[in-house]
Amino acid sequence: MLLHVFPYMPIQGFTTVDLGFERGNNLSNIVTKIDDYSATKTYLDLFEQVWNDDDKMEDITEEVVEYINWRN
């Protein structure tokens, strides 16, 4: 059972633009919280599937840290 776990969408929230790594041209960014258990489980399962796929993911931690440090 999942407790206090809620997905926020759009799932595109993990793009380099949404993370502040690159400049985007969005006029707005509306985010919705979902508190339904079955929908939450679906989103968490999808996240885990993508997160654990090395062909689709790349660790850019150092680049993000450098960008944040450069901006400050």
JOVENCOR-V582147 format. One record per residue. N is the residue number from 1. RES is the residue in one letter. PSI is psi as a letter, one per 20 degrees, with the letter a starting at -180 (* if undefined). OMEGA is omega in degrees with one decimal (none if undefined). NEAR is the number of other ideal C-beta (glycine too) atoms within 10 Angstrom. Layout:
N,RES,PSI,OMEGA,NEAR / N,RES,PSI,OMEGA,NEAR
This chain:
1,M,p,179.2,4 / 2,L,p,178.6,9 / 3,L,p,175.3,4 / 4,H,k,176.0,5 / 5,V,p,-177.4,12 / 6,F,p,173.5,13 / 7,P,q,172.9,19 / 8,Y,p,179.9,11 / 9,M,q,26.4,13 / 10,P,q,-179.1,12 / 11,I,i,177.3,12 / 12,Q,j,-179.0,10 / 13,G,i,178.7,13 / 14,F,j,177.4,12 / 15,T,r,178.9,12 / 16,T,h,177.0,14 / 17,V,g,-179.1,14 / 18,D,h,177.6,15 / 19,L,i,-180.0,13 / 20,G,j,-178.8,12 / 21,F,h,177.7,14 / 22,E,q,177.3,10 / 23,R,p,177.7,7 / 24,G,r,179.2,12 / 25,N,k,178.9,5 / 26,N,p,174.4,9 / 27,L,h,179.2,5 / 28,S,r,178.1,4 / 29,N,n,-178.8,11 / 30,I,p,-179.0,7 / 31,V,p,-178.8,9 / 32,T,p,176.3,8 / 33,K,p,179.2,9 / 34,I,p,-177.7,14 / 35,D,j,176.0,10 / 36,D,p,-174.4,10 / 37,Y,g,-176.1,11 / 38,S,h,176.4,8 / 39,A,g,177.9,13 / 40,T,g,179.9,16 / 41,K,g,178.3,13 / 42,T,g,179.9,13 / 43,Y,g,178.8,17 / 44,L,g,177.1,14 / 45,D,g,177.8,10 / 46,L,g,178.9,12 / 47,F,g,-179.4,13 / 48,E,g,179.8,10 / 49,Q,g,-179.6,10 / 50,V,g,-177.3,12 / 51,W,h,-176.7,11 / 52,N,j,179.5,9 / 53,D,o,-176.7,9 / 54,D,h,177.5,8 / 55,D,h,-177.8,5 / 56,K,i,-175.2,9 / 57,M,q,176.9,11 / 58,E,p,179.1,8 / 59,D,o,179.5,8 / 60,I,k,-177.5,13 / 61,T,g,-177.8,8 / 62,E,g,179.1,8 / 63,E,g,179.4,12 / 64,V,g,178.6,14 / 65,V,g,178.5,10 / 66,E,g,179.4,11 / 67,Y,g,179.1,16 / 68,I,g,178.8,12 / 69,N,h,179.2,8 / 70,W,h,-178.9,7 / 71,R,h,-178.8,7 / 72,N,*,none,5
